[in-house]
Amino acid sequence: MSRSKVAILETTPATVLRDYHALMNLAGYQDVLSKDVDTALKVNISWHFFFPGSSTTPWQLDGVIRALAQDGYNPDLIHACHNRTVVIDAHLGERENKHLPVVQAHGLRNVHLYEGDEEWVHIRDAVGDLADKFLCLNEVYRDGFMIPKRFIGENIIHLPTVKTHVFTTTTGAMKNAFGGLLNERRHWTHPVIHETLVDLLMIQKRIHRGVFAVMDGTFAGDGPGPRCMIPHVKNVILASADQVAIDAVAARLMGFDPMSIKFIRMAHDLGLGCGDPRDIEIVGDAEAAKKNWHFVGPFRKMTFASRMQHLIYWGPLRKPIEWSLKTVLAPWAYIASVLYHDTFWYPWNVERTTKEVLESPWGRLFQNWERLSPTDDGFADVGDEPATAPRAGARALAQSIGILGTCIKEAPEFGNRRRRRQTPRRVA
């Protein structure tokens, strides 16, 4: 049996497009992703505001699309893919993080899974008896749950970033499926988040024609992620067909023992991928893979919001409060999250936390993205305009008020209209 393979390269703005193409081929993506079916590019938006390291970068998305085109994948069969959460506005996020201009420049379809005529099907219609093997989802969703019908038979390329997470220590390829496969009530799974990620990987391996991940670590996030982080410039990119292995290598880069992270260990033990770095083949820049960034992790300096989440999901507040998140009272938590993260933390902390990385070439590349013309290799000129903290202070504060209104309006507990057409479960 062949070893799991993870490709890693160090990169610069001047070579990033060429490097993404080389990276994907080093990881053998053409052996995994068929050219005769649709390929979904699962964009990661952890925050609708731009915050370095939090969401898919525009050069990551652009590099992947260009690589697919160079290798003969039909652009008519490629689409960007977005999910919605109760606290993240995907439409705002794809604009603020500059994903939309990339998708439009390449003439690709841009799919928002919760809108239009998107059909969802019952999980047992999609995976059959595999559902009997779930570790937790049958307990969380007693009547089952729906997944996007379009995913069945599609390739999927996950586009995460290298960062920490207050629920799972790190987050990457495996957790990027969380938004796409579960509906707005995905927060019901937070108390069993590790088991959930393993169940979702089982589902992906059953429904997708091919599964691949391309991870950006040009910016990388430490601290109480995936939002309120300390971003760093790390200049690396990773790719793999093994979702467990790429998460393991990223975890080791950040300074963690991958096999001590529950979701990685569980997936490894179930044979869903390789979580032990000793058994993973590194291709590309082996020296880059040996580095240890010594991240402090998400638990040393947690935000008020993350401390409260831990108390509610795993601590003494679980019994008196957690039940409310599965009732019509749940929007209190969505409102609290928006008020804390968007109205308080971001406006008053983004300049302080991002100043150093925004002064880097990657910061300038983001700042000037729409005005730059790349070569086949990348962006030799990243622009003269200095990077500044986006939407700091009053500007972000004003934007957060509108997000709060959207949050309340779109809360599934309050929704009066159907957001998707659901295909009924078959009758046995």
N, C-alpha and C positions, 0 to 999 in steps of 0.2 A: 504494500500500500504506500503510495507516495506521501511525502510529508506536506503539511500545510505550508504555503508560501506567502510571505509578506514582502512586498517591494517597498523600499524607502529610498528617497533621494533628498539631498540638500538642494535648495533652489534659490534663485534671485528673481526679481522682477524682469530682468533682461532675458532670462532663459525659462521662465515659468511655463509658457505654453509648450515649448519643446519638451520640457521636463515632464509635464503631465502626460504627454503622448508616450514618452519612453517609459514612464512609471507604469502605466496601464498595461503596456505590452510586456514589461518585465514580470508583471503579476499574472500574465496569461489570460487577459480578459476575453480575448476573442475565442478562447476555448470554452468559455462559460456562457457567453451571451450570443444567442442565435441572431442572425441578421434578417430572418424572415418573420419576426414578430415584433410587436411594439416594445419599446424600451422606455421605462419611466425613470426620470431623474428625480429622485426623492430629495428635494431641497430641505435643508434644515434651517428653520427659523426659531431660535430659542428666545429671541426678543425682537419685537417689531421695530425697536430703535436699533441703530447701528451701535454695536459694542464689540471691539476687537476680540476675536476668538469665540464669540457666542454663536454665530450663524455662518452658513455657507458663504464663502467669499466669492466675489464676482469673477476673479481669475480662476478659481477652482471650477466653477460652473462653465466658464468660457473654455478653459483648457480641456475639460471632459468632452464638451460638444465638438470642439475642433478635432480632438483625437478620433471620435466616432466617425466624423465626416472623412478624415484622411484615410481611415481604414475601411471605407466603403459601406458604412451603415446609412440606410436611407433616412434622410431628415424627416420625411413624411411619417416615419414610424417611431419618431422620438418625441417625447413630450416632457415638459417640466411638470412636477406634481407637488401639490400643496395640501396640507390638512388645516383644519381650524381647531383652535382650542378656545376655552371660555375666557382666557386671559391674554391671548395673543391674536392680533389682527394680521392675518396672513397677507392681505392686500397692502396694508401699510408696510409690513415687513419686507415684501418683495420690492417695494420702491425704495425704502430707506437703506436696505442692504444691497441695492443695485443689481438685483437678480433680473427684474423685469426688462431692463434695457438689453441685457445679454440674450434673453430668450427671444425678444423681438428682433434683435439684430440678425439672429440666425433663422428667423422665420418659423420657429417651432410652435407647436400647440402649448398652451399654458393651462393646465387642468387644476381647478380647485374642487376637491373631491366632494365637498358638501353643497355644491351649487349646480344649477342647471338640471340636466336630465341624467345626472350620474346615478346609476343603479347600485344598490347594495344588496347582498345576498346573505342568507343565514349561514353561520359558520359551518354547520353540519352539512349543508348543501355544497359547501366549498371543499371541505377536507374529509368528510365522512367519518369513519371510525377513529381517525387520528384524534378527534376531539376527546375520546375516552381516555387518552393518555395525558391530557393536560394536567399540569401540576396544581393550578389554582383557578383558572378562568371559569371552570364549571361551577365552582363555589361562589365566585364573585358575581357572575351573571347566570342566575339560576335558569333563566329561560333562553340562554344563549345570547349571541350578539351578532351584529351584521358587519360584513367587511365589504370593501369596494369590489364590485363585480369585475371591473376592468383589470384588476390585478391578476385575475386567474389566467394563466398562460402567458403573462407578460414577463419580460426581463425587468429587473429593477437594479438601478445603481444608486446606492446611498451616498449622500454627500455631507457627512458630519465633519466636525472640527475636533481638534485635540483639546479636551477640557475636562474639568472636574464637575462633580454633581453632588448636591447635598443629600440626595436619596441613595445614590449608587456608587459613591466615591469617584468614579469616572463615568463618562458617557461617550458614546461613539456610534459604531455601526449598528450594534444590536438595539440600542435604544432609539435609533432613528426610525425604526419601524413602529414605535409606540403610537405616534400620531396618526400614521397612515392607516393602520389596521384597526384601531379602536375608535369608538365614537367619542362625543364630548364627555361622556361619563367615564372616561378613562381614569379619572382621579379615584374612582372606586377601587382601583388596583394598587394604589400607593402603599397600603400596609403590606402587600405581598409583591412589591415591585420587582424583586430579583426573579421570583418564580414566573412572573408575568413576561419578562423579557425572554426567558427560556421557552415559554409556550409560544410566544410570537415568532421565535426563530423556527420552531417546529412548523408553524403555519406557513412561513415564507418558503421553507424548503419543499413543502408540498404544493403550493399554488403557483409559484413563479417558475418560468422556464429557466431562468438563470438569476443568481443573486451575486452582486459585486459591490464593493465599497471603495470609494476614493476619499481619503481623509486629508484635510488641510491642517497643517501645523505651522504655517507661516506666522500666524498669530496663534498662541496657545493660552488657555485660561486656567489660572490657579485660584484657589479660594472657594467661597460658597457659590459655586456655579449651579446652573448654567448661565446665570445672568450677572449677579453682582460680584464679578471676579476681579482678579489682578491679572491683566493681560501681559504677555511677554512676546517678544519676537524670537522665533525659534527656527524659521527658515527650512522646515522639512515638510515633505508630503509623503503619504503612504497609500498603498492600494493592496487589496486582496480579495479573493473569492471566498475566503474563510472569515466570516464575521466575528467569530470568537478569537481567531488568531490576530486579526488587526487590532481588536480592542485590547488584547493582551500585550502586544508590542507597544501600543500607545500608552498603556498603563505603566509598563516598565520604563519607558522614556520619562514619564512624569515622576518616577521614583517610587512606584508602588509595586508590591508583589502581586502579579495578576491572579495567582491561584488563591490569594487571600480575599479576593473580591468575589462575593457570593455568586453573582450571575455568571461570571466567567468560569468559576469552578464547577457550578452545576451543569452548564452547557458542555464543558469539557468531559465531565463524568458520564454524561448521557450520550457522548459520541457525536454531538452536533457540531463539533469543531475542536480545534486544539488551543487550549489556554496556557499550556506550559511552554514558556519561551525556549526551553532546551530542545524541544521537539519541533520547532518552527524553523523553516528554511528562510533565511534573510537573503534577498537579492537586491542588487543596486549598490547602495553605500553602506557596507557593513559597519564601518566605523561610526557613522551617524546613529545606527541602531544601538550601539554600545553606550551611548551617552546616558547620563542620569541627571535630570534637570532639578532634582531635589525639591519638587513642589511640596508645599506644606499640606495641601489637601483641603477638602471642603469643611472640615469639622473644627479646625483650630480657632478660627475667627468667624463664627457663623453670624449672619445677620439676624435681626430680631425676627424677621419673617421665617427664616429657615429654622430657628430655634423653636418657634411656635409650631411649625409643621411637624417637627420631630416629636414634640410633646403630644400633638393630636393623633399622629399616626402610630407612634410606638411608645408613648409615655403615659403619664398619669391623666392626661386630658382625653385619652382615646375613648374611655367609657362615657364620660359626660358630653362629649362634643362630636366625635367622629360620625356617630349615627346621623347627625343632621346633614352631612354631606351627601346622603343618599335620599334626601327628601326635598320638598319644595323650598326648604330653608337654605339649601346649598348656596344660592347666590351671595350670601353674606361673605363666603370665603373668596369668591371671585372679586367682589368689590374690594375686600381687604387687600388682596394681592395687587390689584391695579393701583390702589391708593398708595401702598407702600413702595412698590417697585417703580411705577411710572410717575407718580405725583411727588414722591419724596426722594427715593434713593437716586434715581437717574439724574434729575435736574441738578442736584446738589453734590453729586459725587463723580460724574462722568469726566469732568475736566481733570480732577485730581488723579484719577486712576488710569486715564488713557493718554495723558500728555506725552510721556516718554515714547510709547509705541507709535503714536500718531506722527512723531517727528522722524520715524524711520522711513526708508524707501517704500515699504508696504503701506504706511499711512498716507504718503503722498500719492501712491498709486490709487488708493481708494478715493482720496479727495478729488483727484483729477480724472477719474475713470472715463467719464463720458467724452472728454476732450482729447483723449489719447488715441493714437493709431499704432497698433502693434506691428512688429515684424512677424515672420513665421516663428521666431524663437520666443518672443516676449515683448517686454516694454523697456527698451534701452533708455528712453526718456520718461520719467515718471511725473514730469511737470514741475513748474516753478512755484505754484501756489502752495504755501505751507499748509499742512494739515491742521485742522482745528477740531475741537470737540464738538460733535454735532448735537444740535438740540439741547444745549446746556441751559440751565437757569430757567427764565420765564418762558422761553420758547417751548421747552419740553413740558413745562408745567401746563401751559395752555393746551398742548396736544393731548396730554393725559386726561383732560376733562372730557374731550371727545371720545377717547378710548373707553372711559368709564361708562359713558352713555351707550356705546356699542356693546360693551360687556353685559350690561343689564338687559338691553334689548334682545341680544342673541342667546341669553342663558337658556339652555334646553328646558329648564323647569318652567320658564315663562313663555316659551315659544308657542304661538297659536297656529303656525303654518308648518307644513311638512317641508323639510329642507332637502329631502331626497326622495326619490321613488324607490321603495323597497320591494324587491321581488319576494313573494311569499315563500315560506319554507314548503318544500314538497311534502305531500302526504304519502306516508309509507304504505 
